[in-house]
Amino acid sequence: MVRELLELKTEDNSTILVAVEVLETNVGRVSAPGETPIKKLDQSFSIVKDLIVRASRPLTKAFQQLHEETRATDAEVELGINFTSKGSVYLVEASGKASLKVTLKWNLIQEPKITNRR
């Protein structure tokens, strides 16, 4: 296995490099020997943001229901996000080898609403 760097654009036009492990036969030499090749992708880092948002929605609903049923006050989930050498992203077991680990925390206690009384 060799390491390859994927270059993704961010919303502010800067770049983020993500390291992925690929089979050596799948990497074409585009850098000097001993240097890690960088592969520019047409995708932006927003694919990661979209994956996190899509994964969080059902978790939020589940934790809200859990709070209503059990009065739990906090919940936490760790997501492992991995990349393919083509730039696809997918969720992996958080304890496994993830390229990116994201911890999401929910405070399930609802703050009282303050109303103006006149």
C-alpha positions in Angstrom: 0.0 0.0 0.0 1.1 3.5 -0.7 -0.2 6.8 0.5 -1.8 9.2 -2.0 -3.0 12.7 -1.2 -6.3 14.0 -2.5 -6.7 17.7 -3.0 -10.2 19.0 -2.3 -11.3 22.6 -2.6 -13.1 24.3 0.3 -15.9 26.9 0.1 -13.4 29.7 0.5 -11.3 28.4 -2.4 -8.5 27.1 -0.2 -7.5 23.4 -0.4 -7.5 20.5 2.0 -5.3 17.5 1.5 -6.6 14.1 2.6 -4.3 11.1 2.8 -5.6 7.7 1.5 -4.0 4.3 1.3 -4.2 2.7 -2.1 -2.7 -0.4 -3.7 0.6 0.5 -5.3 -0.6 -0.8 -8.7 -3.4 1.8 -8.6 -1.1 4.8 -8.3 0.4 6.3 -11.4 3.8 8.0 -10.8 3.1 11.8 -10.9 5.7 12.8 -8.4 9.4 12.2 -7.7 10.3 8.9 -6.1 9.9 9.1 -2.4 7.3 11.9 -2.6 3.6 11.4 -1.9 1.6 12.0 -5.1 -1.1 14.6 -4.9 -4.3 14.0 -6.9 -6.5 17.0 -7.6 -10.2 16.3 -7.6 -13.0 18.1 -9.2 -15.1 17.6 -6.0 -15.0 20.0 -3.1 -14.7 19.3 0.6 -18.5 20.0 0.8 -19.0 16.3 0.0 -17.8 15.7 3.6 -20.1 18.3 5.0 -23.1 16.8 3.1 -22.3 13.3 4.4 -22.1 14.6 8.0 -25.4 16.5 7.7 -27.1 13.4 6.1 -25.8 11.1 8.9 -26.7 13.6 11.6 -30.4 14.1 10.8 -31.7 10.6 11.7 -29.4 10.6 14.8 -30.8 13.9 15.9 -34.4 12.5 15.6 -33.5 9.3 17.4 -31.8 11.3 20.3 -34.8 13.6 20.6 -37.1 10.6 20.9 -34.7 9.0 23.4 -34.8 12.2 25.5 -38.6 12.3 25.5 -38.8 8.6 26.5 -36.0 8.4 29.0 -35.0 12.0 29.9 -31.5 11.4 28.7 -29.7 14.7 28.7 -26.7 14.2 26.5 -25.8 12.0 23.5 -22.5 11.6 21.5 -21.6 9.8 18.3 -18.2 9.5 16.7 -18.3 9.1 12.9 -15.4 7.7 10.9 -15.2 9.1 7.4 -13.0 7.5 4.8 -12.1 8.5 1.2 -11.5 6.4 -1.8 -8.7 7.3 -4.2 -11.3 8.7 -6.6 -12.6 11.1 -3.9 -15.7 9.3 -2.8 -16.5 9.5 0.9 -18.2 6.9 3.1 -18.8 6.2 6.8 -16.6 3.6 8.5 -16.4 2.2 12.0 -15.1 5.1 14.1 -12.6 2.8 15.8 -11.2 1.7 12.5 -8.8 3.4 10.2 -10.7 6.5 9.2 -9.2 9.4 7.3 -11.3 11.8 9.3 -13.0 11.3 12.7 -15.9 13.6 13.6 -17.5 13.7 17.1 -21.0 15.0 17.2 -22.5 16.0 20.6 -26.1 16.8 21.5 -27.3 18.6 24.6 -30.8 17.3 24.8 -32.0 19.6 27.6 -34.3 22.2 26.1 -33.5 25.7 27.1 -36.6 27.6 28.4 -37.9 30.1 25.9 -37.7 33.7 27.2 -40.6 35.8 26.2 -41.0 39.5 26.6 -43.8 40.5 28.9 -45.2 44.0 28.7 
